[in-house]
Amino acid sequence: MAKERLYLFDTTMRDGALTTGVDFSLDDKRHIAAMLDRLGVDYVEGGYPGANPLDTEFFKQKPTRNARFCAFGMTKRPGRSAANDPGLMGLLAADADAIVYVAKTWDYHVHVALGSTLEENLDSITDSVKAAVAAGREAMVDCEHFFDGYKANPKYALLCAKTAIEAGARWVVLCDTNGGTLPHEVERIVGEVARVIPGERLGIHAHNDTGNAIANSLAAVRAGARQMQGTLNGLGERCGNANLVTLIPTLALKPELAERFETGVTPEALRQITHVSRAFDEMLNRAPNRYAPYVGASAFATKAGIHASALAKDPRTYEHVPPESVGNKRAVLVSDQAGRSNLVSELNRLGVEADPGDPRLSRLLDEVKAREAQGFAYEAADASFELLARGVLGGVPEFFAVESFHVSVERKVVAPGVTYSASQAVVKIRIGEERLISAAEGNGPVNALDLALRKDLGVYQKYIEDLELRDYRVRVFQGGTDAVTRVLIEFGDGNGETWSTVGVSGNIIDASFQALVDAITYRLLKVGVAAQ
């Protein structure tokens, strides 16, 4: 039986740009469009042409090869013709394959927000769609607040959608703009609309204000919609939009959906989706959500020993899809709850040879549990765990030894109401018989320590030139000002490899330094250099 085609529409560069703290540059937008194009998304929306100089420049040349590039804007204003509406003319002037209009479909909004009559709003929809079609563009209409409008006045909301289709729109997209509609309501309403407008002309645009954007999108598909809109990593205003990074694997890997529908994302492209998700976070300078479905670092992580034992026999016991199908990897975490099965599985994954009958494994397990009782967390610090394991099972080369370090922080008033703060660090290390002293000033004590430690590592310097501290997290526990502090650090290199280390101490600087030393030691171990 032939599969039905589902069309994927990305609105990251419009809805995603409304996320607090997110501001895309022109290069960012071009990179995002290219990533989505390679992934196999059908429609890529670029935002509002003419909204600002950046977007005006972005729409001068289509940035996609395969995906249809879309310009977004309002329908024409009431009381003027399409030809005399500057906003509409700006849309038609953009180098875009499709024009996406947002139209009011809730009678309350037409009267209050638009200040128009219901009939004038319908005329605006008709004239705007016809203008796009006459210009040779694919036209679609985002029916803003459709579900709230349908609940308040179903006849008028449906009339808006029908008007768009009759004027020549390829798609009408039903928008849950406030994000408050629940899945059973979406399925019922989309089903009722689909009796009037063919499902292959209907789309769904869901916001996540009740945590149901994914469920609502799937409910709409079950009811007949054949276009799904969303954003990378679920970005969007307020609580975000439907997450395409979750929707795409669900459509491809869940049998009841995969056997019925197909998208433009191939199995090969699907294996890149973890990379796409994390590269996007890296672009935004955000730490990836380790608990994200399919692509998070914890999505295929197992902590309990009994689970690890079952996974070793058959991964299907605790995995709903194979991690490699989405470009992720299995992780059997080592913690104070771990058993020997966890240790063996994790060591195998890390490439550390270990005989299940080796008595040193018991010593390693005891060491892990003792350290986690002190506050260490190896489930989030693979690199530190591998160094610990290699140390117990066979030894780690001593590339360098830290003899001492010193950090000072200075803060002074340089003018009324103006203060100056700086941190300096001095690190003394020994490499073989050679002693080295490095000093650096940084934006805070940890940054100063990091810069000083990596300023001159003698014969090893060339191996750490491209290292970058990507993420720094602190957890304070067990008390007040005398509390124990756990520091987790993530490093990366120019090849895109990342690794995490952990340090624990009553002193946050000492805990940070432990993690820094582990991170550099791990790097030298992995590049295979010999200790002096």
HUPE-V221480 format. One record per residue. N is the residue number from 1. RES is the residue in one small letter. SS is DSSP state (A for helix, B for strand, O for the rest). PHI is phi as a letter, one per 40 degrees, with the letter a starting at -180 (999 if undefined). PSI is psi in degrees with one decimal (none if undefined). Layout:
n:N res:RES ss:SS phi:PHI psi:PSI
n:N res:RES ss:SS phi:PHI psi:PSI
//
This chain:
n:1 res:m ss:O phi:999 psi:131.8
n:2 res:a ss:O phi:c psi:140.6
n:3 res:k ss:O phi:c psi:150.5
n:4 res:e ss:B phi:c psi:145.1
n:5 res:r ss:B phi:c psi:128.0
n:6 res:l ss:O phi:b psi:136.3
n:7 res:y ss:B phi:b psi:132.2
n:8 res:l ss:B phi:b psi:130.4
n:9 res:f ss:B phi:b psi:121.2
n:10 res:d ss:B phi:b psi:132.3
n:11 res:t ss:O phi:b psi:30.2
n:12 res:t ss:O phi:d psi:-41.5
n:13 res:m ss:O phi:c psi:-5.6
n:14 res:r ss:O phi:b psi:-68.6
n:15 res:d ss:O phi:c psi:-41.8
n:16 res:g ss:A phi:c psi:-34.0
n:17 res:a ss:A phi:c psi:-14.1
n:18 res:l ss:A phi:c psi:-2.7
n:19 res:t ss:O phi:c psi:135.8
n:20 res:t ss:O phi:d psi:127.1
n:21 res:g ss:O phi:g psi:1.1
n:22 res:v ss:O phi:b psi:131.2
n:23 res:d ss:O phi:a psi:105.5
n:24 res:f ss:O phi:c psi:135.6
n:25 res:s ss:O phi:c psi:172.6
n:26 res:l ss:A phi:c psi:-43.1
n:27 res:d ss:A phi:c psi:-38.9
n:28 res:d ss:A phi:d psi:-46.7
n:29 res:k ss:A phi:c psi:-40.3
n:30 res:r ss:A phi:c psi:-39.4
n:31 res:h ss:A phi:c psi:-41.5
n:32 res:i ss:A phi:c psi:-46.1
n:33 res:a ss:A phi:d psi:-40.9
n:34 res:a ss:A phi:c psi:-40.2
n:35 res:m ss:A phi:c psi:-45.1
n:36 res:l ss:A phi:c psi:-37.1
n:37 res:d ss:A phi:c psi:-46.2
n:38 res:r ss:A phi:c psi:-33.3
n:39 res:l ss:A phi:c psi:-32.7
n:40 res:g ss:O phi:h psi:16.9
n:41 res:v ss:O phi:c psi:141.2
n:42 res:d ss:O phi:c psi:-40.1
n:43 res:y ss:B phi:b psi:133.5
n:44 res:v ss:B phi:b psi:117.4
n:45 res:e ss:B phi:c psi:131.6
n:46 res:g ss:O phi:c psi:-5.5
n:47 res:g ss:O phi:h psi:-154.2
n:48 res:y ss:O phi:c psi:111.4
n:49 res:p ss:O phi:c psi:134.3
n:50 res:g ss:O phi:g psi:-3.0
n:51 res:a ss:O phi:c psi:-31.8
n:52 res:n ss:O phi:a psi:167.9
n:53 res:p ss:A phi:d psi:-34.6
n:54 res:l ss:A phi:c psi:-47.5
n:55 res:d ss:A phi:c psi:-33.5
n:56 res:t ss:A phi:c psi:-43.3
n:57 res:e ss:A phi:c psi:-40.0
n:58 res:f ss:A phi:c psi:-35.9
n:59 res:f ss:O phi:c psi:8.4
n:60 res:k ss:O phi:c psi:-27.9
n:61 res:q ss:O phi:a psi:127.7
n:62 res:k ss:O phi:d psi:127.6
n:63 res:p ss:O phi:c psi:0.5
n:64 res:t ss:O phi:b psi:153.4
n:65 res:r ss:O phi:c psi:-41.9
n:66 res:n ss:O phi:b psi:-44.0
n:67 res:a ss:O phi:c psi:146.7
n:68 res:r ss:B phi:c psi:125.6
n:69 res:f ss:B phi:c psi:132.2
n:70 res:c ss:B phi:b psi:138.8
n:71 res:a ss:B phi:b psi:139.7
n:72 res:f ss:B phi:b psi:140.5
n:73 res:g ss:B phi:a psi:-176.7
n:74 res:m ss:B phi:c psi:155.5
n:75 res:t ss:O phi:c psi:166.2
n:76 res:k ss:O phi:c psi:154.0
n:77 res:r ss:O phi:c psi:145.2
n:78 res:p ss:O phi:c psi:143.9
n:79 res:g ss:O phi:g psi:1.6
n:80 res:r ss:O phi:a psi:160.0
n:81 res:s ss:O phi:c psi:162.5
n:82 res:a ss:A phi:d psi:-39.5
n:83 res:a ss:A phi:c psi:-21.4
n:84 res:n ss:A phi:b psi:15.2
n:85 res:d ss:O phi:b psi:109.8
n:86 res:p ss:A phi:d psi:-37.9
n:87 res:g ss:A phi:c psi:-44.7
n:88 res:l ss:A phi:c psi:-40.0
n:89 res:m ss:A phi:c psi:-32.9
n:90 res:g ss:A phi:c psi:-36.8
n:91 res:l ss:A phi:c psi:-45.3
n:92 res:l ss:A phi:c psi:-24.1
n:93 res:a ss:A phi:c psi:-15.1
n:94 res:a ss:O phi:c psi:149.2
n:95 res:d ss:O phi:c psi:80.5
n:96 res:a ss:O phi:b psi:149.0
n:97 res:d ss:O phi:c psi:-31.4
n:98 res:a ss:B phi:b psi:150.2
n:99 res:i ss:B phi:b psi:126.1
n:100 res:v ss:B phi:b psi:117.3
n:101 res:y ss:B phi:b psi:139.6
n:102 res:v ss:B phi:c psi:129.2
n:103 res:a ss:B phi:b psi:142.4
n:104 res:k ss:B phi:c psi:132.2
n:105 res:t ss:O phi:b psi:2.4
n:106 res:w ss:O phi:b psi:118.8
n:107 res:d ss:A phi:d psi:-34.4
n:108 res:y ss:A phi:d psi:-44.2
n:109 res:h ss:A phi:c psi:-36.5
n:110 res:v ss:A phi:d psi:-46.2
n:111 res:h ss:A phi:c psi:-46.8
n:112 res:v ss:A phi:c psi:-51.9
n:113 res:a ss:O phi:c psi:-40.1
n:114 res:l ss:O phi:c psi:-25.2
n:115 res:g ss:O phi:g psi:40.4
n:116 res:s ss:O phi:b psi:170.0
n:117 res:t ss:O phi:c psi:162.0
n:118 res:l ss:A phi:c psi:-37.5
n:119 res:e ss:A phi:c psi:-40.1
n:120 res:e ss:A phi:c psi:-37.5
n:121 res:n ss:A phi:c psi:-41.3
n:122 res:l ss:A phi:c psi:-39.7
n:123 res:d ss:A phi:c psi:-39.2
n:124 res:s ss:A phi:c psi:-41.2
n:125 res:i ss:A phi:c psi:-48.3
n:126 res:t ss:A phi:c psi:-52.8
n:127 res:d ss:A phi:c psi:-37.6
n:128 res:s ss:A phi:c psi:-46.1
n:129 res:v ss:A phi:c psi:-44.4
n:130 res:k ss:A phi:c psi:-34.8
n:131 res:a ss:A phi:c psi:-40.3
n:132 res:a ss:A phi:c psi:-43.5
n:133 res:v ss:A phi:c psi:-42.0
n:134 res:a ss:A phi:c psi:-27.6
n:135 res:a ss:O phi:c psi:5.0
n:136 res:g ss:O phi:g psi:20.5
n:137 res:r ss:O phi:b psi:149.8
n:138 res:e ss:B phi:c psi:133.3
n:139 res:a ss:B phi:b psi:139.9
n:140 res:m ss:B phi:a psi:154.3
n:141 res:v ss:B phi:b psi:122.4
n:142 res:d ss:B phi:c psi:111.8
n:143 res:c ss:B phi:c psi:92.9
n:144 res:e ss:B phi:c psi:139.4
n:145 res:h ss:O phi:f psi:34.7
n:146 res:f ss:A phi:c psi:-43.9
n:147 res:f ss:A phi:c psi:-40.3
n:148 res:d ss:A phi:c psi:-40.1
n:149 res:g ss:A phi:c psi:-38.6
n:150 res:y ss:A phi:c psi:-37.6
n:151 res:k ss:A phi:c psi:-36.3
n:152 res:a ss:A phi:c psi:-40.7
n:153 res:n ss:O phi:a psi:80.4
n:154 res:p ss:A phi:d psi:-33.9
n:155 res:k ss:A phi:c psi:-44.4
n:156 res:y ss:A phi:c psi:-42.3
n:157 res:a ss:A phi:d psi:-44.4
n:158 res:l ss:A phi:c psi:-34.9
n:159 res:l ss:A phi:c psi:-37.9
n:160 res:c ss:A phi:c psi:-45.4
n:161 res:a ss:A phi:c psi:-43.2
n:162 res:k ss:A phi:c psi:-38.4
n:163 res:t ss:A phi:c psi:-41.5
n:164 res:a ss:A phi:c psi:-44.6
n:165 res:i ss:A phi:c psi:-45.3
n:166 res:e ss:A phi:c psi:-26.1
n:167 res:a ss:A phi:c psi:-11.4
n:168 res:g ss:O phi:h psi:9.5
n:169 res:a ss:O phi:c psi:136.7
n:170 res:r ss:O phi:c psi:-38.9
n:171 res:w ss:B phi:b psi:145.4
n:172 res:v ss:B phi:b psi:131.1
n:173 res:v ss:B phi:b psi:122.1
n:174 res:l ss:B phi:c psi:116.4
n:175 res:c ss:B phi:b psi:128.2
n:176 res:d ss:B phi:c psi:74.6
n:177 res:t ss:O phi:c psi:-38.6
n:178 res:n ss:O phi:c psi:-10.7
n:179 res:g ss:O phi:g psi:19.5
n:180 res:g ss:O phi:b psi:0.7
n:181 res:t ss:O phi:c psi:143.0
n:182 res:l ss:O phi:c psi:159.1
n:183 res:p ss:A phi:d psi:-41.2
n:184 res:h ss:A phi:c psi:-31.7
n:185 res:e ss:A phi:c psi:-42.4
n:186 res:v ss:A phi:d psi:-46.0
n:187 res:e ss:A phi:c psi:-40.6
n:188 res:r ss:A phi:c psi:-47.9
n:189 res:i ss:A phi:c psi:-43.8
n:190 res:v ss:A phi:c psi:-39.0
n:191 res:g ss:A phi:c psi:-39.8
n:192 res:e ss:A phi:c psi:-39.4
n:193 res:v ss:A phi:c psi:-38.3
n:194 res:a ss:A phi:c psi:-15.8
n:195 res:r ss:O phi:c psi:-17.7
n:196 res:v ss:O phi:b psi:-39.1
n:197 res:i ss:O phi:b psi:128.4
n:198 res:p ss:O phi:d psi:139.5
n:199 res:g ss:A phi:d psi:-31.7
n:200 res:e ss:A phi:c psi:1.5
n:201 res:r ss:A phi:b psi:2.8
n:202 res:l ss:B phi:b psi:140.0
n:203 res:g ss:B phi:b psi:168.4
n:204 res:i ss:B phi:b psi:135.1
n:205 res:h ss:B phi:b psi:105.2
n:206 res:a ss:B phi:b psi:135.8
n:207 res:h ss:B phi:b psi:161.8
n:208 res:n ss:O phi:b psi:29.9
n:209 res:d ss:O phi:c psi:-18.6
n:210 res:t ss:O phi:b psi:10.8
n:211 res:g ss:O phi:g psi:17.1
n:212 res:n ss:O phi:b psi:16.5
n:213 res:a ss:A phi:c psi:-41.4
n:214 res:i ss:A phi:c psi:-48.8
n:215 res:a ss:A phi:c psi:-40.6
n:216 res:n ss:A phi:c psi:-38.5
n:217 res:s ss:A phi:c psi:-43.4
n:218 res:l ss:A phi:c psi:-35.7
n:219 res:a ss:A phi:c psi:-39.4
n:220 res:a ss:A phi:c psi:-38.1
n:221 res:v ss:A phi:c psi:-43.7
n:222 res:r ss:A phi:d psi:-33.6
n:223 res:a ss:A phi:c psi:-8.5
n:224 res:g ss:O phi:h psi:-17.0
n:225 res:a ss:O phi:c psi:145.4
n:226 res:r ss:O phi:b psi:7.4
n:227 res:q ss:B phi:b psi:135.2
n:228 res:m ss:B phi:b psi:127.0
n:229 res:q ss:B phi:b psi:149.2
n:230 res:g ss:B phi:a psi:-173.7
n:231 res:t ss:B phi:b psi:160.8
n:232 res:l ss:A phi:c psi:130.3
n:233 res:n ss:A phi:f psi:19.2
n:234 res:g ss:A phi:g psi:21.2
n:235 res:l ss:O phi:c psi:159.3
n:236 res:g ss:O phi:i psi:170.2
n:237 res:e ss:O phi:c psi:148.3
n:238 res:r ss:O phi:f psi:-107.9
n:239 res:c ss:O phi:c psi:3.1
n:240 res:g ss:O phi:g psi:-179.8
n:241 res:n ss:B phi:b psi:177.1
n:242 res:a ss:O phi:d psi:135.3
n:243 res:n ss:B phi:c psi:109.5
n:244 res:l ss:A phi:c psi:-29.2
n:245 res:v ss:A phi:c psi:-23.8
n:246 res:t ss:A phi:c psi:-41.0
n:247 res:l ss:A phi:c psi:-43.9
n:248 res:i ss:A phi:c psi:-51.1
n:249 res:p ss:A phi:c psi:-34.3
n:250 res:t ss:A phi:c psi:-44.0
n:251 res:l ss:A phi:c psi:-35.7
n:252 res:a ss:A phi:c psi:-27.7
n:253 res:l ss:A phi:b psi:-13.5
n:254 res:k ss:O phi:c psi:118.6
n:255 res:p ss:A phi:d psi:-43.4
n:256 res:e ss:A phi:c psi:-23.5
n:257 res:l ss:A phi:c psi:-44.8
n:258 res:a ss:A phi:c psi:-32.2
n:259 res:e ss:O phi:c psi:-17.6
n:260 res:r ss:O phi:b psi:-32.5
n:261 res:f ss:B phi:b psi:158.7
n:262 res:e ss:B phi:b psi:153.2
n:263 res:t ss:O phi:b psi:-177.6
n:264 res:g ss:O phi:c psi:3.3
n:265 res:v ss:O phi:c psi:114.9
n:266 res:t ss:O phi:c psi:162.6
n:267 res:p ss:A phi:d psi:-36.0
n:268 res:e ss:A phi:c psi:-43.6
n:269 res:a ss:A phi:c psi:-36.0
n:270 res:l ss:A phi:c psi:-33.3
n:271 res:r ss:O phi:c psi:-7.6
n:272 res:q ss:O phi:c psi:0.3
n:273 res:i ss:A phi:c psi:-31.2
n:274 res:t ss:A phi:c psi:-43.7
n:275 res:h ss:A phi:c psi:-43.6
n:276 res:v ss:A phi:d psi:-46.7
n:277 res:s ss:A phi:c psi:-46.0
n:278 res:r ss:A phi:c psi:-34.6
n:279 res:a ss:A phi:c psi:-37.1
n:280 res:f ss:A phi:c psi:-44.4
n:281 res:d ss:A phi:c psi:-40.3
n:282 res:e ss:A phi:c psi:-40.3
n:283 res:m ss:A phi:d psi:-37.0
n:284 res:l ss:O phi:c psi:-0.8
n:285 res:n ss:O phi:g psi:41.5
n:286 res:r ss:O phi:b psi:143.4
n:287 res:a ss:O phi:c psi:130.4
n:288 res:p ss:O phi:d psi:146.6
n:289 res:n ss:O phi:c psi:107.1
n:290 res:r ss:O phi:c psi:-15.2
n:291 res:y ss:O phi:b psi:9.6
n:292 res:a ss:O phi:c psi:138.0
n:293 res:p ss:O phi:d psi:143.4
n:294 res:y ss:O phi:g psi:-48.7
n:295 res:v ss:O phi:b psi:-10.1
n:296 res:g ss:O phi:c psi:155.6
n:297 res:a ss:O phi:c psi:-24.9
n:298 res:s ss:O phi:c psi:0.6
n:299 res:a ss:O phi:c psi:-29.8
n:300 res:f ss:O phi:b psi:36.1
n:301 res:a ss:B phi:b psi:136.9
n:302 res:t ss:B phi:b psi:132.9
n:303 res:k ss:O phi:b psi:-42.1
n:304 res:a ss:O phi:c psi:139.7
n:305 res:g ss:A phi:c psi:-39.7
n:306 res:i ss:A phi:c psi:-33.5
n:307 res:h ss:A phi:c psi:-42.0
n:308 res:a ss:A phi:c psi:-38.9
n:309 res:s ss:A phi:c psi:-41.8
n:310 res:a ss:A phi:c psi:-39.6
n:311 res:l ss:A phi:c psi:-38.0
n:312 res:a ss:A phi:c psi:-29.2
n:313 res:k ss:A phi:c psi:-42.9
n:314 res:d ss:O phi:a psi:113.4
n:315 res:p ss:A phi:d psi:-24.4
n:316 res:r ss:A phi:c psi:-14.0
n:317 res:t ss:A phi:c psi:-31.2
n:318 res:y ss:O phi:b psi:17.7
n:319 res:e ss:O phi:b psi:127.0
n:320 res:h ss:O phi:c psi:-22.3
n:321 res:v ss:O phi:a psi:157.5
n:322 res:p ss:O phi:c psi:131.1
n:323 res:p ss:A phi:d psi:-34.1
n:324 res:e ss:A phi:c psi:-19.0
n:325 res:s ss:A phi:c psi:-21.3
n:326 res:v ss:A phi:b psi:14.6
n:327 res:g ss:O phi:g psi:16.2
n:328 res:n ss:O phi:b psi:-177.5
n:329 res:k ss:O phi:a psi:154.4
n:330 res:r ss:O phi:c psi:141.9
n:331 res:a ss:B phi:b psi:121.5
n:332 res:v ss:B phi:b psi:109.3
n:333 res:l ss:O phi:c psi:146.7
n:334 res:v ss:O phi:b psi:122.2
n:335 res:s ss:O phi:a psi:-175.3
n:336 res:d ss:O phi:c psi:-7.9
n:337 res:q ss:O phi:c psi:-0.7
n:338 res:a ss:O phi:c psi:154.4
n:339 res:g ss:O phi:b psi:-175.9
n:340 res:r ss:A phi:c psi:-34.1
n:341 res:s ss:A phi:c psi:-42.5
n:342 res:n ss:A phi:c psi:-45.4
n:343 res:l ss:A phi:c psi:-49.2
n:344 res:v ss:A phi:c psi:-43.9
n:345 res:s ss:A phi:c psi:-44.1
n:346 res:e ss:A phi:c psi:-39.8
n:347 res:l ss:A phi:c psi:-40.0
n:348 res:n ss:A phi:c psi:-42.2
n:349 res:r ss:A phi:c psi:-36.8
n:350 res:l ss:A phi:c psi:-5.5
n:351 res:g ss:O phi:g psi:20.1
n:352 res:v ss:O phi:c psi:117.7
n:353 res:e ss:O phi:c psi:130.5
n:354 res:a ss:O phi:a psi:126.5
n:355 res:d ss:O phi:c psi:124.7
n:356 res:p ss:O phi:d psi:-24.5
n:357 res:g ss:O phi:c psi:1.7
n:358 res:d ss:O phi:c psi:121.7
n:359 res:p ss:O phi:c psi:-20.7
n:360 res:r ss:A phi:c psi:-20.7
n:361 res:l ss:A phi:c psi:-37.1
n:362 res:s ss:A phi:c psi:-39.3
n:363 res:r ss:A phi:c psi:-39.6
n:364 res:l ss:A phi:c psi:-42.1
n:365 res:l ss:A phi:c psi:-41.5
n:366 res:d ss:A phi:c psi:-39.4
n:367 res:e ss:A phi:c psi:-41.8
n:368 res:v ss:A phi:c psi:-46.8
n:369 res:k ss:A phi:c psi:-37.6
n:370 res:a ss:A phi:c psi:-41.4
n:371 res:r ss:A phi:c psi:-38.2
n:372 res:e ss:A phi:c psi:-28.2
n:373 res:a ss:A phi:c psi:-27.0
n:374 res:q ss:A phi:c psi:-15.7
n:375 res:g ss:O phi:h psi:-6.2
n:376 res:f ss:O phi:c psi:151.7
n:377 res:a ss:O phi:b psi:92.5
n:378 res:y ss:A phi:c psi:-15.4
n:379 res:e ss:A phi:c psi:-21.0
n:380 res:a ss:A phi:b psi:10.5
n:381 res:a ss:O phi:a psi:73.9
n:382 res:d ss:A phi:d psi:-41.6
n:383 res:a ss:A phi:c psi:-43.9
n:384 res:s ss:A phi:c psi:-37.2
n:385 res:f ss:A phi:c psi:-43.1
n:386 res:e ss:A phi:c psi:-39.3
n:387 res:l ss:A phi:c psi:-42.1
n:388 res:l ss:A phi:c psi:-46.4
n:389 res:a ss:A phi:c psi:-45.4
n:390 res:r ss:A phi:c psi:-33.8
n:391 res:g ss:A phi:c psi:-40.3
n:392 res:v ss:A phi:c psi:-38.2
n:393 res:l ss:A phi:c psi:-15.3
n:394 res:g ss:O phi:a psi:-15.3
n:395 res:g ss:O phi:h psi:148.9
n:396 res:v ss:O phi:b psi:131.3
n:397 res:p ss:O phi:d psi:144.4
n:398 res:e ss:O phi:c psi:94.9
n:399 res:f ss:O phi:c psi:-39.3
n:400 res:f ss:O phi:a psi:156.3
n:401 res:a ss:B phi:b psi:133.0
n:402 res:v ss:B phi:c psi:118.8
n:403 res:e ss:B phi:c psi:-36.7
n:404 res:s ss:B phi:a psi:160.7
n:405 res:f ss:B phi:a psi:154.5
n:406 res:h ss:B phi:b psi:134.9
n:407 res:v ss:B phi:b psi:135.6
n:408 res:s ss:B phi:b psi:147.2
n:409 res:v ss:B phi:b psi:128.9
n:410 res:e ss:B phi:b psi:132.8
n:411 res:r ss:B phi:b psi:125.6
n:412 res:k ss:B phi:a psi:158.2
n:413 res:v ss:B phi:c psi:122.1
n:414 res:v ss:B phi:b psi:-15.2
n:415 res:a ss:B phi:a psi:160.7
n:416 res:p ss:O phi:d psi:119.1
n:417 res:g ss:O phi:g psi:3.1
n:418 res:v ss:B phi:b psi:125.7
n:419 res:t ss:B phi:b psi:155.9
n:420 res:y ss:B phi:b psi:132.4
n:421 res:s ss:B phi:b psi:132.3
n:422 res:a ss:B phi:a psi:151.9
n:423 res:s ss:B phi:b psi:137.2
n:424 res:q ss:B phi:b psi:144.6
n:425 res:a ss:B phi:b psi:142.9
n:426 res:v ss:B phi:b psi:128.6
n:427 res:v ss:B phi:b psi:130.3
n:428 res:k ss:B phi:b psi:122.7
n:429 res:i ss:B phi:b psi:162.0
n:430 res:r ss:B phi:b psi:129.4
n:431 res:i ss:B phi:b psi:106.0
n:432 res:g ss:O phi:g psi:-121.0
n:433 res:e ss:O phi:c psi:-2.4
n:434 res:e ss:B phi:c psi:133.5
n:435 res:r ss:B phi:b psi:133.9
n:436 res:l ss:B phi:b psi:141.1
n:437 res:i ss:B phi:b psi:127.0
n:438 res:s ss:B phi:b psi:143.0
n:439 res:a ss:B phi:b psi:149.0
n:440 res:a ss:B phi:a psi:155.1
n:441 res:e ss:B phi:b psi:137.3
n:442 res:g ss:B phi:a psi:175.4
n:443 res:n ss:O phi:c psi:74.1
n:444 res:g ss:O phi:h psi:158.5
n:445 res:p ss:A phi:c psi:-36.2
n:446 res:v ss:A phi:c psi:-42.0
n:447 res:n ss:A phi:c psi:-41.3
n:448 res:a ss:A phi:c psi:-42.6
n:449 res:l ss:A phi:c psi:-44.5
n:450 res:d ss:A phi:c psi:-45.7
n:451 res:l ss:A phi:c psi:-40.0
n:452 res:a ss:A phi:c psi:-43.1
n:453 res:l ss:A phi:c psi:-37.2
n:454 res:r ss:O phi:c psi:5.1
n:455 res:k ss:O phi:c psi:-41.0
n:456 res:d ss:O phi:a psi:98.1
n:457 res:l ss:O phi:b psi:29.7
n:458 res:g ss:A phi:f psi:-127.7
n:459 res:v ss:A phi:c psi:-15.3
n:460 res:y ss:A phi:c psi:-2.1
n:461 res:q ss:A phi:d psi:-40.0
n:462 res:k ss:A phi:c psi:-20.1
n:463 res:y ss:A phi:c psi:-9.4
n:464 res:i ss:O phi:b psi:9.0
n:465 res:e ss:O phi:c psi:-35.3
n:466 res:d ss:O phi:c psi:12.9
n:467 res:l ss:O phi:c psi:147.1
n:468 res:e ss:B phi:a psi:130.7
n:469 res:l ss:B phi:c psi:112.8
n:470 res:r ss:B phi:c psi:-36.1
n:471 res:d ss:B phi:a psi:144.4
n:472 res:y ss:B phi:b psi:120.0
n:473 res:r ss:B phi:b psi:140.1
n:474 res:v ss:B phi:b psi:135.1
n:475 res:r ss:B phi:b psi:121.8
n:476 res:v ss:B phi:b psi:129.3
n:477 res:f ss:B phi:a psi:169.1
n:478 res:q ss:O phi:g psi:57.2
n:479 res:g ss:O phi:h psi:-162.1
n:480 res:g ss:O phi:b psi:-118.0
n:481 res:t ss:O phi:c psi:-18.2
n:482 res:d ss:O phi:c psi:22.4
n:483 res:a ss:O phi:c psi:159.6
n:484 res:v ss:B phi:c psi:139.6
n:485 res:t ss:B phi:b psi:132.8
n:486 res:r ss:B phi:b psi:131.2
n:487 res:v ss:B phi:b psi:127.6
n:488 res:l ss:B phi:b psi:128.7
n:489 res:i ss:B phi:b psi:136.8
n:490 res:e ss:B phi:b psi:126.5
n:491 res:f ss:B phi:b psi:156.2
n:492 res:g ss:B phi:a psi:163.8
n:493 res:d ss:O phi:b psi:-178.6
n:494 res:g ss:O phi:c psi:-13.7
n:495 res:n ss:O phi:c psi:1.1
n:496 res:g ss:O phi:g psi:0.9
n:497 res:e ss:O phi:c psi:142.7
n:498 res:t ss:B phi:b psi:152.8
n:499 res:w ss:B phi:a psi:152.9
n:500 res:s ss:B phi:b psi:143.4
n:501 res:t ss:B phi:b psi:164.4
n:502 res:v ss:B phi:b psi:146.4
n:503 res:g ss:B phi:b psi:146.9
n:504 res:v ss:B phi:b psi:133.8
n:505 res:s ss:B phi:a psi:163.7
n:506 res:g ss:O phi:c psi:-10.9
n:507 res:n ss:O phi:b psi:119.4
n:508 res:i ss:A phi:c psi:-31.6
n:509 res:i ss:A phi:c psi:-41.6
n:510 res:d ss:A phi:c psi:-42.0
n:511 res:a ss:A phi:c psi:-40.8
n:512 res:s ss:A phi:c psi:-41.5
n:513 res:f ss:A phi:c psi:-37.9
n:514 res:q ss:A phi:d psi:-47.7
n:515 res:a ss:A phi:c psi:-38.4
n:516 res:l ss:A phi:c psi:-45.3
n:517 res:v ss:A phi:c psi:-43.0
n:518 res:d ss:A phi:d psi:-42.6
n:519 res:a ss:A phi:c psi:-41.6
n:520 res:i ss:A phi:c psi:-39.6
n:521 res:t ss:A phi:c psi:-43.7
n:522 res:y ss:A phi:c psi:-43.1
n:523 res:r ss:A phi:d psi:-46.8
n:524 res:l ss:A phi:c psi:-36.0
n:525 res:l ss:A phi:c psi:-43.0
n:526 res:k ss:A phi:c psi:-30.7
n:527 res:v ss:A phi:c psi:-9.1
n:528 res:g ss:O phi:g psi:24.5
n:529 res:v ss:O phi:c psi:157.0
n:530 res:a ss:O phi:c psi:143.1
n:531 res:a ss:O phi:c psi:145.9
n:532 res:q ss:O phi:c psi:none
//
